[in-house]
Amino acid sequence: MRFLLLFFLLAGAAHAQVRLYTLECGRATAADGGFLSDTGEYDGKPLSVADPCFLVRHPKGTLLWDTGLGDALADVQPGKEKAPGVSGAIGMRVPVKLVDQLKAIGLAPSDITYVAFSHLHFDHTGNANLFTASTWILNKAELAWGLSPGAFAVKPETWSAYKGVKTKMIDGDLDLFEDGSVRILKTPGHTPGHQSLLLRLKRAGAVVLSGDLYHVRENRTYRRVPTFNVERADTLASMDRIERIVKNTHARLVVQHDERDFASLPKFPAFLD
């Protein structure tokens, strides 16, 4: 019986018309990227990363995965800001607004069915409060940590709308549309409730969005752990899990912050399907 259920789930996933859009939601630079490894490989070296959002369109609804630095930054001159929990100033800019990109494909914030976050660091929650009509999928451990006094790189004011929106609280994996095509995966370590996203697309096959499990390709290759991760052992265990999933599903893994991975994806409004 269990085998038959799995067969029908996978069959449904293979035929679900799922599209993945990559949205420009910001860029960040640092003069010293040493915080990306606790073993010193980036000490004193400059860092430049992308900060994308991802839109998943499914026949049963839409999912916005991460919300970027925030559209408010598009209206100011690029500058530097002290990032919570990170030494040194981080240069941040938003070249184009998220709301304008959604409009280009006929969507408004009120049309987004679900919003989910790989985690609650400020560069992933900047536009969260725009989506008050959506159901927010929140990891219980992540929310508790994000609200705690010791949480670093968190700006709760950017996601304060969670108090009034419809929420779906989870503490593990979630098969969002119950057909295997869009799965949120528990990958703690960077933060207590960190998550990655596994998609099964008809033509492109399986795709994994890393969240901040990895920040750049080299961190994946050499299993480097950032200095500000909450738990090193959990990070390495999550890396092991995701790499096994990638191998077993023949998935393409997208390191979300890596500018090379960002550039390799279809340029909006094109999409993977």
C-alpha positions in Angstrom: 0.0 0.0 0.0 2.8 2.4 0.9 4.6 1.6 -2.4 1.4 2.4 -4.4 1.0 5.7 -2.6 4.6 6.7 -3.4 4.1 5.6 -7.0 1.0 7.9 -7.4 2.7 10.8 -5.7 5.7 10.6 -8.0 3.5 10.1 -11.0 1.5 13.3 -10.0 4.7 15.2 -9.6 6.0 14.2 -13.0 2.9 15.7 -14.6 2.3 18.8 -12.5 2.9 21.9 -14.5 5.3 23.7 -12.2 7.3 26.8 -13.1 10.3 28.3 -11.3 11.0 32.0 -11.7 14.2 33.5 -10.4 13.6 37.1 -9.2 16.2 39.8 -8.6 15.8 40.8 -5.0 19.1 42.4 -4.2 22.9 42.3 -4.2 25.4 42.5 -1.3 29.1 43.1 -1.1 31.7 43.0 1.8 35.3 44.1 1.9 36.1 41.1 4.1 34.2 37.9 3.5 35.9 36.0 6.3 32.5 35.3 8.0 31.7 32.7 5.3 34.2 30.2 6.7 35.2 29.3 10.2 38.5 27.9 8.9 39.9 31.1 7.4 39.8 30.7 3.6 38.1 34.0 2.9 39.8 36.2 5.5 40.5 39.6 4.1 39.0 38.7 0.7 36.2 40.8 -0.9 32.8 39.2 -1.3 30.0 39.8 -3.7 26.7 37.8 -3.7 23.3 37.7 -5.2 20.1 37.8 -3.1 17.3 36.3 -5.2 13.7 35.4 -4.5 12.0 32.5 -6.2 8.5 32.2 -7.4 7.0 28.7 -7.9 3.7 28.5 -9.9 1.8 25.3 -9.4 -1.7 24.5 -10.7 -2.9 24.6 -7.0 -1.3 27.9 -6.1 1.9 30.0 -6.0 4.8 29.9 -3.5 7.2 32.8 -2.9 10.5 31.4 -1.5 12.4 34.1 0.4 11.6 37.8 -0.1 15.0 39.5 -0.5 16.5 42.7 0.9 13.4 44.7 0.5 11.9 47.1 -2.1 12.6 50.1 0.1 16.3 49.8 -0.9 15.4 50.4 -4.5 14.4 54.0 -3.7 17.7 55.0 -2.1 21.3 55.3 -3.3 23.4 52.2 -2.8 25.2 52.4 0.5 26.6 50.4 3.3 24.8 49.2 6.4 25.9 47.4 9.6 24.4 43.9 9.2 23.2 42.5 12.5 25.7 39.8 13.7 28.3 40.5 11.0 31.5 42.5 11.6 32.1 45.3 9.1 29.7 47.1 6.9 27.8 45.3 4.1 27.0 47.1 0.8 23.5 46.5 -0.3 21.4 47.5 -3.3 18.1 46.5 -4.9 18.2 47.1 -8.7 14.6 46.3 -9.3 11.5 46.0 -7.1 10.0 42.6 -6.4 6.5 44.1 -6.8 7.4 45.3 -10.3 8.7 41.9 -11.3 5.5 40.2 -10.1 3.5 42.7 -12.0 5.4 41.8 -15.2 3.9 38.3 -15.0 0.4 39.5 -14.0 0.7 39.1 -10.3 0.2 41.3 -7.3 1.3 40.5 -3.7 -2.3 39.6 -2.9 -2.1 36.8 -5.6 0.6 34.9 -3.8 -0.9 31.8 -2.1 2.1 30.9 0.1 5.2 32.6 1.4 8.0 30.5 2.9 11.5 31.4 4.1 14.7 29.4 4.0 15.3 31.2 7.3 14.7 34.5 9.0 17.9 36.5 8.3 17.2 40.0 7.2 18.3 39.5 3.6 15.6 36.8 3.2 12.7 38.7 4.8 12.9 42.3 3.5 9.6 42.2 1.6 7.7 39.8 3.8 5.2 42.3 5.1 3.9 42.9 1.6 2.2 39.5 1.6 -0.5 39.9 4.2 -3.0 38.0 2.0 -0.8 34.9 1.8 -0.4 31.9 4.1 3.0 32.1 5.7 4.7 28.7 6.2 6.8 29.1 9.3 9.2 26.7 10.9 8.5 26.6 14.7 12.1 26.4 15.8 13.0 29.2 13.4 10.3 31.5 14.6 11.2 30.9 18.3 14.8 31.7 17.5 14.0 34.7 15.4 12.1 36.2 18.3 14.7 35.5 20.9 17.0 38.3 22.2 20.2 36.5 21.0 19.1 36.1 17.3 21.7 37.6 15.0 21.2 39.1 11.5 17.5 39.3 12.2 15.2 42.3 11.7 11.8 41.2 13.1 10.2 44.4 11.9 10.5 43.1 8.3 8.3 40.1 9.1 6.1 41.5 11.8 3.0 40.8 9.8 3.3 37.1 10.8 1.1 38.1 13.9 -1.9 38.8 11.7 -1.6 36.6 8.6 -2.8 33.1 8.2 0.1 30.7 9.1 1.0 27.1 8.7 3.4 26.1 11.4 5.8 23.2 10.6 8.7 21.5 12.4 9.9 19.2 9.6 9.6 18.5 5.9 6.4 19.6 4.0 5.0 18.4 0.8 3.3 21.6 0.0 0.9 20.6 -2.7 0.8 16.9 -1.7 2.1 15.6 -5.0 5.8 15.6 -4.4 6.5 18.5 -6.8 7.3 21.2 -4.1 8.9 20.0 -0.9 10.3 22.1 1.9 13.2 20.2 3.5 14.4 20.6 7.1 18.1 21.6 7.0 19.1 23.1 10.3 22.5 24.4 11.2 22.8 27.8 9.7 19.9 28.7 11.9 17.8 26.4 14.1 14.9 26.1 11.6 16.8 26.6 8.3 15.1 25.0 5.2 15.9 24.1 1.6 13.4 23.6 -1.2 13.2 20.6 -3.6 11.2 21.0 -6.8 10.4 18.3 -9.4 9.9 20.0 -12.8 8.6 18.2 -15.9 11.4 19.2 -18.3 14.2 20.5 -16.0 13.9 17.6 -13.6 14.7 18.0 -9.9 16.0 21.3 -8.6 17.2 22.1 -5.0 17.3 25.6 -3.8 19.9 25.7 -1.1 18.8 28.6 1.1 21.9 29.4 3.1 23.1 25.8 3.5 25.8 27.0 1.1 26.5 30.7 0.3 29.0 30.2 -2.6 29.9 27.1 -4.7 33.2 26.7 -2.9 31.4 26.2 0.4 29.7 23.3 -1.1 32.8 21.8 -2.7 34.9 22.0 0.5 32.1 21.7 3.1 32.9 25.1 4.6 30.9 26.4 7.5 30.3 30.1 8.1 31.4 31.6 11.4 27.9 32.7 12.4 26.1 29.4 11.9 24.3 28.4 15.1 25.5 24.8 15.0 28.4 23.3 13.1 27.5 19.7 13.5 23.9 20.3 12.3 25.2 22.2 9.3 27.4 19.3 8.2 24.5 16.8 8.8 22.2 18.9 6.7 24.9 19.1 3.9 25.0 15.3 4.0 21.3 15.0 3.7 20.9 17.4 0.8 23.8 15.9 -1.1 22.2 12.4 -0.8 18.9 13.8 -2.0 20.7 15.6 -4.9 22.4 12.3 -5.9 19.3 10.2 -5.5 17.1 12.6 -7.5 19.8 13.6 -10.0 18.9 17.2 -9.0 20.5 20.5 -10.0 21.5 22.3 -6.8 21.3 26.1 -6.9 23.4 27.9 -4.4 21.1 30.8 -3.9 23.6 33.5 -3.0 26.2 32.5 -5.6 26.3 35.0 -8.5 27.4 32.3 -10.9 24.4 30.1 -10.0 22.1 33.1 -10.2 23.4 34.0 -13.7 23.0 30.4 -14.8 19.2 30.4 -14.3 16.7 31.6 -16.9 16.7 35.4 -16.9 13.3 36.7 -15.6 10.6 36.6 -16.9 11.8 33.3 -18.4 11.5 30.2 -16.2 12.4 26.6 -15.6 9.6 24.1 -16.0 
